[in-house]
Amino acid sequence: MDLTATTADLASAAAEVARLLPARVLDPVLAGLRLRAGTDVEIAGSDQEHGVRLTVNATVHTEGEVLVPAKPLAATLQALDDPQVRLKVEGQRLAVRTPTSRFALPLLDLATHPGVPELPPLRGHVGAASLRMITAVAGAASKDDALPIFTGIRVQSDEQKLHVMATDRYRMAYATLPWEQSGRIDLLVPAKPLTEAARQAHGRVALHANEDRIALAWATNSISTALLAAPFPDDRARRLLEADIDSTVLVDADSLARAVRRATPYGGPHQAVTIQVEDSEIRVKGSDPQQGESEEFVKATVEGDRLTKTFQARYLADALKAFAGRRIELKIQDGLRSTVLTSPPGEDGVELTYLVVPMRSVA
């Protein structure tokens, strides 16, 4: 195998594949990156749980296929300053060459690699711009692998909409995306690979799925992953978004987010930020005997009761970040019931709703 490619493109693809492969495995082959040079160069990897195929434009001098350690190759390519790089097999090494440097990586045993899983059956199509809303929903998924059921995103479909929902028990995000259905789905998908695919995809994205795997494919690229357990959360969670509302507040999401960020250093050990609804504004407060106190007013349109709610700053900030650039509606319920954040559908037809559980009063 012998090829020349743009360094930045090759480095980006290698890094994306390496990010989805395990850093530590008993079998180093599973942490390998497969390069297949033909018309262009396909960069692929699989640890049997995840599967990735990305294609980069290249001038192929000699066709071929090799398997090399993913992390060293990605790190080497990212560190290069030269605009072009040449990859060439030299004996039992893959040489990474520029006009002034040479690096060599050992070839792994390609014959023992499990291969990248084939795509499951096609279930439908969604636009990449709409699909990126999954990154906002993923913010509500848990990062604790000890509770894997909360680390997933539930993906359901009907004839016109793709419904995605995630929760870590303290917050929940729910979005609907325009969708062209070929077959119904109801799956619990690991948030990380799904978010990675949504971030990279462009154009018209095909969604493939069966009872074991899901894959997103665009152009000549694809990312697939094994599914989690039975779908969760169930429809009872979605009904939380339809609760009776005591106060409705219209406010600029970015203005409120900045106020929350400035109040956070005064939130004390619990990182508590209080939202107090006034007649035509929101009072954002932080207070701690050791760190001092803050108070800031944000203009808003208010209907209903004047309520006071305390939130963990991180959860509220994550929710507001998902609505960046939008005017949002806060639907506030009295007591310890959840607060719901929504905004009108964007031009892409995407609707997003975020639910945040308030804290009990803290001293």
N, C-alpha and C positions, 0 to 999 in steps of 0.2 A: 504494500500500500504506500502511495506517495501522493500528496496533495498540497495545494497552497490555498489559503483562505484569509479573509479579513480577520485580524486578531480579535477585535472587539466582538464580532459576531460569534466567533468560535468560543471565546472566553465566556460570553454570556450564556450560550447554550450549555456548555460544560458545567458551569456553575449551577444552572437550573436543575440539571439532571442530578448532579452530586448532592444538591440540597435535599432531594427526596430519597436518597439512599442512606442506609445506616452508617454511622461513623465507626461503630465497633461491631463486628460479626465474627463468629467462629470460622466461617469460610470466607476468605478474602475475595473469592470470585463474586460473591453477592454484593460486594462494594465496588465492583468493577464497572467501568464505563466502556460500552461497545461502540467502536467506530466502524462504520461501513461506508466505503467510498465507492460510488458508482457515478451517476450523473452529477450528483452533489455529494455531500457527506451527511449521513444520518448518525446522530449521537443518541445513544439509547442506554437504558439501564433498568434493572429489575432485581428486587430482593424477594420476589415471589408475592409480597404484599402490594408493592407499588410497581407500576410500569410506566416508563417515559420514553417517547420517541420525539426528537426535535431535528429538523433538517436545516442545514446551513449551506448557502451557496459556496461552491468551491471549484477550483480548477483541479481536476483529477488527472494526475500524470499516470498513475498505475492503480487500477482497481484493487480492492482487497478489504479484509475485515480483521480487526484485532480487538483484544480486550485488555485494558490497562487500568491501574488504580485510579479511581475517579477523583479523589480529593487532591492528590499531587498534580494531576494534569490540570484541573480547574485552577488551582493556586498558581501554577506556573504561567498559564495563559493570561490570567488576570494581572500578573506582575509585569508583563511585557509592555514596552513602550512602542515597539515597531508596529507599523500599520498592517503589515502582512507577516504571516508565519507559515512555515512549511512543516508538515508532519510526514515522516518517512520511516518505514520499518528498516532497521539496520540490524541484522542478525536476530537476537532475542530481545531487542530493545525497540521502543518507538522513540525516534529522535524528534525533538522539537527544536527547529532551527530558525534563526534570524540571521541577517548578514554579519552580526557581531557576536552571536552566542549559540550555544548548543546545550540542550538538556536531554537526558535519556531516561525513559521509564521502562521498567520490566514488563514484558508481555505476560499476561495471565493466561491460564488454560481455557481458551474459548470453548472447547468441546464439553467442558463440565458446567458451563453456564446454563441456567434453566431457560434462557431465552425470555423475550418480552412477551407477555400474554397477548393473544389476539383480542381484538375488540369484540365485546358482546354485541347482541342484536341492537339495531338502531331503534330508538324510542321517540326521537323528535329533534327539533332544532330551536335554537335560541340565539338572539343577537349578542355578540360579545360585549357591547356597551351595557346592555341590560344585565348580563351575567356578572358584571363587576360588582353589582349590589350584594353579591354573596359575601364579599369581604366585610361588609358592614354587619351582616347577619352573623358571620363567624365570630365577631367580637363578643357576642353573648355566649359563646360556647366555652366550656370549662377547659382549662389547660392542665388539669390534674388527671394524669393517666391512671390513677388508682380508681377513678370512677369513669371508665371509658364510655358509658352510655351518654354522659353529659358532654363528651368531647366531640360529638357528632352534630351534623346538620340534617334535619329531616327534609327530604325532597319528595314532594308529591306533585302529581299533575292532573289536570282535567283537560278538556278539549282546547281551551284557549289560554290557560294560565299555568305557570310553574310556581308552586308554593314552596318556600324554603323557610325553615324555622329552627331556632337553636335556643337553648337555655342552660344556665349553670345553677339554677334554682334561685338566684338572687336578681336575675334580669332575664329578659327574653326578647328576641328580635324575630320579626316575621315580615316577609316580603313576598310580593307576587310579581312575576315577570311575564311579559308576552311570550307565547310559546306556540310552536307548530307541532302538534302531537302526531306521532306514528304509533304509539302504544303507551298505555298508562303505566306509571311508576309510583311506588311508595317505598322509599329506601331511607336508611340511616347511614350517612356517609361521613367518614372522618373529615373534620374541618380543614386540616392543614393541606392535604393534597387537592381538595376541591377548591380551596382558596387560591392555591398556586396555579391551578389550571385556569381559573377565572381571571386571574391577574395577567396571565400570558396570552390568552386567546385573543384572536382578532377575527373580524368578519362574521360569517355565519358558522355557528358552532353546533356540531352534531353531538347529541347525548346518546350514549350506548349503555345498556344495562341488562343484567340478568339477576338471578337470585343470589349471586356471589360477588359480582363486580360492577363497578360503574366506570365509564370512561368519557372524557370530553375530547373531541377531535376537531381540528381545524386545519385546512390546507393539508400538508403532509405531516402534521404534528399531532400527538395525542398524549394524554396523561390518564392513567387508570389506577384504581385502587380497590382493594378488597373492602367489602361492606362491614359495618358493625352489626350488632345484634338486632333484635326486632325493632321496628320503627318507634321512635320516641322523640319528642313529647307527643302525647295523643291529643285528640280534639278537645279534651277538657282544658288543656293549656290555652288553646286558641280562644276559648270562651272567656278567658280572663281579659281579653282585649275589648270585650263588649259590655263591661261592667257599668253600673250607674255612676255618673260623674257629678261631683259637687261643685267643681270650679273648672272653667276653661280659660286658658291663657294663650294668646297669640304673641309670639316673640321671635326676634331674629336669633337663629341658632348660634351663629358665630359670636354675637354680642354676649349672649348668655354664657357660652363656652369660655370666653375670655374672662368674664367675671368669676366663674367657678374656678378657673385656673389661678387667678390672683388670690382667691379666698383659701385655696387648699393649704398653703403653708401655715395658716392659722387654725387648721382643723384639728390639731392635737393628735394624740396617739391613734385615735379612731379614724382620722382623716375625714371628719364630719363637716359637711357644708349644709347650711340651712337656707331654704328657699321660702321667703315670706311673701305671700300674694297681697299687694296693696290695691288701691283703686285704679291706678293707671300705670303701674310699674311692678317690678319684682325686686325685692330686697334680698341680696345674696350676702350671707354672713358666715364668718368663721370666727370661732372663739375658743381660746384655751388659756388657762391661768399661767402657763409657763411661756407660751409663745405670743401672747397678745391677742388682738382681735381685729377683724376687718369688716367693712360694711360698704356695699356698693349697690347702686340702683340701676336697673335696666328697664327702659321703656317697654310697655306691653299693653295689649288690649285685653281687658279682664271681664269675664262674665261669670256670675255665680258667687259663691262664698269666698271670703278672704281667709285663706288657710295657710298654715305653716307646716313645712315638711323638711325633714332632715335626711340626707342621703350620704352614702359613702362617696367621696369625691370622685374616685376612680370610675365607679360605675356610671355616675351621671356624666362625667366627661366623655367616656367612651360612647355613650348614647348620643350626646350632642355632636360628637365628631362624625357620626354616621350621617348627620343631616347638614354637613358643611355647605354653606352657600345658600341655604334655604330658610324660609320663614316656617316655623313649626307651631304646632298646637299641642299644648300640654293639657291633658285631661287628668285632673287631680281628684282623688277620692280622699275623704276624711279618714282619720285614724291611720292604721298601719297597712291599709290596702294600697295596691300598686298605683303608680303614676304612669300614664300612657303617653308617649310622644309620637306624633304623626305629622305628615306634611302632604300637600296635594301631589298627585302623580306628576312625575317629570315628563319631558318631551318623549322620553324613551318608553313611557307607559308603565314604569316601575312604581310600585307602591311599597313604602316601608313603614313599619310600626315597631316601636321599641317600648318595652315595659321595664320599669325599674322599681324594685322593692325598697321602700324607705327604711331607715334605721329607727330603732327605738331612741327616745331622747337620751343623750349622753351628758354626763356631768361636765 
